[in-house]
Amino acid sequence: MDCGEGLPEWAALLDKMRTRKPKYLEIVNWVQDRINKKELKPGDKLYSENELSEMFHLSRQTVRHAIAVLEQQNFLTRIQGSGTYISGTALGASSGEKTMNIAVISTYVDSYIFPNIIKGIEKILSKEGYMVQIAFTNNKIERERDIIQNILEKNNIDGLIVEATKSALPNPNLMFYEEIMKRNIPAIFFNSYYPSLPAPHVALNDKLMGKKVTQYLIQKGHKKIAAIFKADDGQGHLRYAGYVEAMLEADLKLNDINIIWLDTEYVRDLKDEKKQILTRIEGCTAVFCYNDEIAFLLEEICQREGIRIPEELSIIGIDNSELSELSEIPFTSISHPMEKLGTKVAKNLIEVIKDRNYDANYEFDSEIVERGSVKEI
């Protein structure tokens, strides 16, 4: 039996098969078309595999293949545990329109140095006409993950200012920050940062601060200097590096037993571990505390145990916060720029938004504010 232009039926069927497009291209072409028409934009979340399967009446395997092809072509980005998104580099996908929104992520908000940092950030951004979206991680990785995922899903910011969460530890959220950068959204870190990410930061020069504190104690005649650092953030490791450098340059002995490492949760329970802390610093004349919070807690422990400050033990902190003045014995501390740091990080982000080649890195130097907690030997 003949078919079409006189071809046998089997030949006509074969010709039809040659011209038929693979099924997965239905999804590929549909996504590309919607991107080119700007119906899908960078950051928009694509339908799930199940939804696409139902929409196009295709198997899950075919849907997965289509998504893989689109990902290879840089139209899509898959984020583990979150979903599949339109890539920031998708052809014809970027509208270039400004939202005048800046997201700010901080670890804490209601105490210590953070209100003044946030104040500095907000002052500059508001002056430039930006709306500020502020979120707080409470230094918890899972909370950081939720915040960054939400930012990626909404895709409505012109820039990101963020304080790293537990920056000394391997962080499972780095892929979300990498996606922020793929979308060409300017991001800048403050206080602490992730060394493996190619993003600028504004912070204290923490290694230099650690060295200055230690040198100050050495100049006051102290040779047996204990130290307490935070183990789960990069600032603690940098301040430790400064402490080590100063001790070695002064030809003083480093004793591991006198160096105490705490994580964020342990700091809150410091007073409950007073016996262990006092055992570790026994025989030392001074203690370099990672920050004012730890110095304040250590002073309380000493007072309860009848250890006189500074007669029997000298204490010094970093940040020059209200805690250093409000403690029963005001203690010496290195000043933190706080509001100036917030102002600087906001100004630098604005410069990066204007010019993506702008070098936004900046580290503050600072000076020691002397009070009555360090004895001269």
N, C-alpha and C positions, 0 to 999 in steps of 0.2 A: 504493500500500500504506500502511495506517495503522500508527502506532506510538505507544506510550504511551497517552495519553488521547485518542486519535483524531486526533492531529496527523499531517500528512504526514511521511514519513521525513526529508526535508530540513529541515523546521521543527524536528523533535525534535533533529536534529544541531546546528542553529544554537542552540537553547536550551541544549544541553549545553556548547557552546563559550563561551557567555556566562557560565556559572557556573563554568567551569574556571579555577583560579588559575594565574597565570604560573609557569613552572617555577622561576624564580630565587627565588620566595617559599618554596620548600621549604627552601632553605638559610637564608634570613632567619629564618623561623619557628623552625627547629631551633636556630640560635644564640641567638635571643632566649629561647627556652624553657629552654635549658641555663643561660643567665645568670640567669634569674629563679629557677631551682631551685638556684642557687649551685653547679652542677656545673662551671661555668666562672667563674673569678674574675679580678679585675684582674691583668694581667701574664701570664696563661696564654697560651701560644702556640697559635694556631689551626692546624688542618691546612693543608698547602700546597694550592695550586690543583689540582695533579695529584691529590692524595689526595681532596679534596672532589669532584672530577670523577668519580673511580672510585666513591666512596661513594654518590653520588646519581645516577650514570649520566647526568650532564649534561655539556654541552660546556664547555670552558675559558672561552669567551666568556660563557656564562650564569653560571658561577662568579664571574668577574671582576665582572659586573654586581651580583651579590648582595653581594659584599664591598664594592663602592663604595657601595651603598645602606646597608649596616650602618655604614660609615665616616661617611657623612653624618649618620646618626642617633646618632653618638658611641658606638656599641657596640664599634667596632674602631678600632685605630690601626695603620697600616702604617709600619714602620721600614725604610728602604732598606738593603738588604744583610743584613737580619736576619730579617724575616718579618712576619707580621700577629699582633697581640696584642689581647687583651680590654682595652678602655680603662679607665682608672681612673675615668672618669665614667659608665661604663655603668649604665643603670637597674637598680637592685637588685643591683649586682655587688659593692659594697663591704661586707665583713663587719665592718670596724671592729676586728677582733681584733689585739691587739699581738703581735708576734713576739719582742720583747725582743732584737732583733739590730740592731746599728748597723754600717754599712760605712764603712771609712776608706780613702781612696785618697791616697797620698803619692807624690811623685816618686821620692824615695830613702829608704833605711832605715839603711844600715850605717855612716854617717860624718857628720861635720860637725854641723849643728844638729838633724838629724831624730830621732835617738834620744830626745832630751829632749822634743821636741814630742810624739812618739808616747807617751812615758811619761806626760806630763800628760793626754793624751786618755784613755788606757787607765785611769788611776787614777780619774778622775771617773766614766766610764761603768761600770766594774766596781762602784764603790761604789753606783751607782744600780740595779745588778742586770742590766745589759745585757751581752750577749756581743758581742765586737768582732771583726769580719771585716776584716783588713788586707790591702791589695794595693798593689803598687808599679808605677808606670808607667815608671820610669827616664827620665822626661821624653820619652817617645816617644808620639806621637799614636795610632799603630796599637795600642799596648799599652793605652792609655786606652780606646780603642774596645772592645776585647775585654772589659775589666773591666766597663764600663758595660752592655754587651749582656748579660753574664752576670748582672748584678744585676737587669736588667729581666726576664730569662727566669725567674729563680728567684723574684723578687717576694716576698722574705721578710725585708725590713728595715723598721724603723720610722723610720730617718733615715740621712742620708748626710753625712759629713765628707770634703771633698776639696780637694786642692791642684791648681790648674789646671796643665795641661801647655802649655808654650810660649804663655803667655797673651797675648803681644803679637801673635801671628799669627792670621790667619783659621783657625778651627777647624772641621773637618767633623763633629766629634762633638757640636756644640751641640744637634742635634735629639734626641739621646739624653737629655741633661739636661732638655730641654723636656718630654720624655715623663715623666721622673721627677716633674717639677712637675705635669703633668697628672694624675698618679696621686695627687697631694696628699701626696707623701712629702717631709718637710722636708729641705732640703739647705742646707749652709753651707760656704763656702770658707775656707781659711786660707792665709796667706802671699801667695798670688796668686789672682786670680779673673778671670772673663770679664765685662767691663763690660756686654756686651749682654744678659746673663742677669739677670733680676730676683731674684737670690739674695743673701743677706747674706754678709759676709766678716769675718774677724778677722785682722788683720795689723799689721805695723809701719806707721806713717805714713811711707811711703817717700819722698814728696816732701819732707816735713819733715826726714827723715834726710839726704837729699842736700843740703839747704840747710845743715843744722847742720855737716856735715863740711866743706863749702866755706867757710863762715863761720869755722870753727876755723882752717883753713889761712890765710885772709886775716888773721885776728887775729894769727897768728904771723909776719906780714910777707910772706907769699907772694903774688905777683901773677901770675906765669906758672904756672898750675895745669893740668896735663893731667888727663884722666879716662878711665877704661876702664869701659864699661858692657856689660851683656848685651842683645843686640838682640831676642832671641826671647821675653823675658818682660816682663810689664807692670811689674814692680818696677824693671827697668833704665830704662824710659822715665820713670817717676815720679821716680827718683833723679836722672836727667838734668835733669828739669824743676826740681828743687830746686837743682841745681848752677848752672843757667842763671840762675835768679832771684837767687841770692846774688852771682854775678859781676856781673850788671847793676846790682844795688843798690849794689855797691861801685865801680861805674863802671870795671870792669876789662874788658879786651878778650877776646872769645871768638874762639878760633882753631880752625877745623874740623879742621885737621891734627893738633891735640893731643887730639882727642876720638876715641877708638877704640871701635868697636862689635864685639862678639864674639857668636857663637852658642854654644849649649851644647857642640857637638862641637869647635868651635875652641878653647874654653877648655882642653881636655885637651891640645891641641897647642901651647899658648902658648910653651913653651920652644923649640920647633922654629922659631918665627917671631921669635926674639929680635932679629934685625937690623931687621925692619920695626917692631917695637914700640919699640926704642931710637931709631930714626930719627924716629918720630912724636912722642916725648916730649922730643927734644933741645931744649935751651934752657930747659926748664921746671925749676923748683926743687922742685916737689911733684907727686905723682900721687894723685888720688882714685880708689881701686879699688872697683868695684861691690860686692865682698864680700871676706872674708878669704882665700878660696881663690885669687882673682886676686892679692891683695896678697902672699900667700905665694910664688906662682910668680914674680911680678915681682921679689921680693927675691932669689930664687935666681938669676935672670938677672943682676941687678946684681952679685951677688957673683962670679959666673963671669966677668963682664966688667970686674971691678975698679972698679965704681962704688960709692963708700962711702955707706952709709946711717947717719945722716941728713946727713952733712957735704956730700955732693954732690947727694943727692936724698932728699926726704922722702916717706914712704909712709904712707897711712892706709886702713883698710878698714871694713867694716861686718859685724857679727855678734858680735864679741868671742868667737870660738870658740877651741878649743884651739890652732888653727893660729897665732893671734896671739901665744900665749905660748910655743909650742914652736919657733918659727922661731929661727934663729941670732941675729937681732936682733929681740926682741919688738916688735911694732908696735902703734901706737895704733889703736883701733877703737871703733865705736859698739856698745854692748851690745844683744844680741837677747834678748827675754824667754823664748824657747825653751819651757821647761816651763810657765811662766805662760800663754803663748799657747795651748799645748795644753789646759791646764785651762780657759781662758776659752772656747775654741771648743766644747769638750764641754759646759760649763755652758749656753752659749747655745743649743746644739742641743736640750738637754733642755727649756729654757724654750719653744722654738718648738714642740716636740712637745705641750707642755701648752697653749700658747696660740699659735695660728697668726698672731696679730696682733702678737706680740712683736718689737720691733726688735732684731735680733741682730747688727747691725753694730758693730764696735769696732776702733779703731786705736790702737796703743800709741805713746806717746812714749818716748824713751830718751836716755841720756846717753853722752858720750864717755869711754872709759877710756884714760887717757894712759900711753904707754910711751916707749921711746927712739927712735922712728922719725921723729919730726917735729922739725926744727930751727927755732929761733926766729931770724928774720933781723932 
